[in-house]
Amino acid sequence: MDVEFLSRLQFAVTITFHYIYPPLSIGLGLILVIMESMWLKTGSVRYHNMARFWTRIFALTFVLGVASGIVMEFEFGTNWATYSRFVGDIFGSALAAEGIFAFFLESGFLAILVFGWDKVGPKIHFFSTCMVCLGSHFSAIWIVVANSWMQTPAGYHLEKNGEALPQGYVLKAEDFDSVRAVVDDFWSMVFNPSSIDRLTHVIIACWLTGAFLVMSISAYYLLRGRHIGFATTSLKVGLAVGCIAGILQLISADSTSRGVAENQPVKLAAIEGLFTTQANAPLSLLGYVDMKEEKTHSIAVPGLLSFLIYRNTDGVVKGLDSYPQADWPKVSALFQLYRVMIAMGILMICLSVVGVIMWRRKNLFNLRSKKTRLFLWLLVPSALFPQLANIAGWYTAEMGRQPWIVYNLMRTSEGVSRAIVANQVLFSMIMFGLIYILLFAMFIFLLSSKIHKGPSEREESEYSLEQQHVVISNQDC
């Protein structure tokens, strides 16, 4: 195993573990804002109890997300020094913006969110919750902007030893000792051709992740006959967010796929296992790719891929035969990963819609009904569905860019550090792997403990509706 492979594997393991937590904290942040706003609007103690409980879950995911994310920043310097030198001007501006607009905002109000329930007024606490939620979304914005620039570079020029290179200059491997990308237009870099589509898709996926965690835990409480009032209202909030986010994700997915067809057609061809350029291109539902024969064996809908991209079946979709084989990504893996993401997305939308229908028909909480209990049992493991979709989606996006680390500018093999050897990467990967196993075990233990304990007795009985109105009035004075 060489340094490039091990470095890629290490980064994949690192980001896979890390990406369990940010979608949870972003999604739960939105749900906390909704719950606290309902508390302020209605004065209902139930929303107060819900917000306090879910804040504890949010804090756990937030801490693990921060801790696991720091490692990746070091890997840019240790494993990917050549790449970091090349994109330093681009990434420096985006990550600096994240630090200013996201990290400071989150860290400045996080303590009030977690520990300020009995120390500040409800409106001040709600404002802090909104700022933490906004900060977590800002963090996603700048990370996705930086990553999207790697997919569709824009707003830059190339410099070699301080002198601008002519537009269209083709980089060679030896250039990366002295050439770097420099920002020309900051906002063109931010709003590169793929950033809006990808950002929308990622944020909505985070909302789904938070919503399905809430639904999963709420369904568990209902099936166990515990915290019924709390679980009933939490499930309603989770279903509302999940249903709306699921419908929005369908719209986002359509826009994103058409953007990929325009900006990265080789990625689209690999995702669909389309080896031949053709009109009336089919959309494969299930199947597998035979790389030896360069053929995809699948259940497919004729013309549907062309229709989805061009809104007519006569549209010509470029196949892999339009590109050198050296520029093909891992077709077989992409084909399957993409379908995992789609399958999880469809499953989440179906569960959300069915849940809302049952809610509207007033049989969602009839625990004597076998259909209701079956649906709730389906919701219990549903917290895993968005996680699987998120990981499969990120793998599709990142593996689909290969063999480029910066699309059509720098190959992945050219971005690896030259000062490290394979044994060093392997050793650090094993050590981080062990640490991540321990961290994940700790996360599961703490999460299970909080779920088992549920809302505390103090939260269940502390405030009557009348008392709560008095507290709000007094503290806001």
Secondary structure, 3 states (H helix, E strand, C coil): CCHHHHHHHHHHHHHHHHCCCHHHHHHHHHHHHHHHHHHHHHCCHHHHHHHHHHHHHHHHHHHHHHHHHHHHHHHHHHCCHHHHHHHHHHHHHHHHHHHHHHHHHHHHHHHHHHHCCCCCCHHHHHHHHHHHHHHHHHHHHHHHHHHHHHHCCCCEEEEECCEECCCCCCCCHHHHHCEEEEECCHHHHHCCCCHHHHHHHHHHHHHHHHHHHHHHHHHHHHHHCCCHHHHHHHHHHHHHHHHHHHHHHHHHHHHHHHHHHHHCHHHHHHHCCCCCCEECCCEEEEEEEECCCCEEEEEEECCHHHHHHHCCCCCEECCHHHCCHHHCCCHHHHHHHHHHHHHHHHHHHHHHHHHHHHHHCCCCCCCCCHHHHHHHHHHHHHHHHHHHHHHHHHHHHHHHHCCEEECCCEEHHHCCCCCCCHHHHHHHHHHHHHHHHHHHHHHHHHHHHHHHHCCCHHHHHCCCHHHHHHHHHHHHC
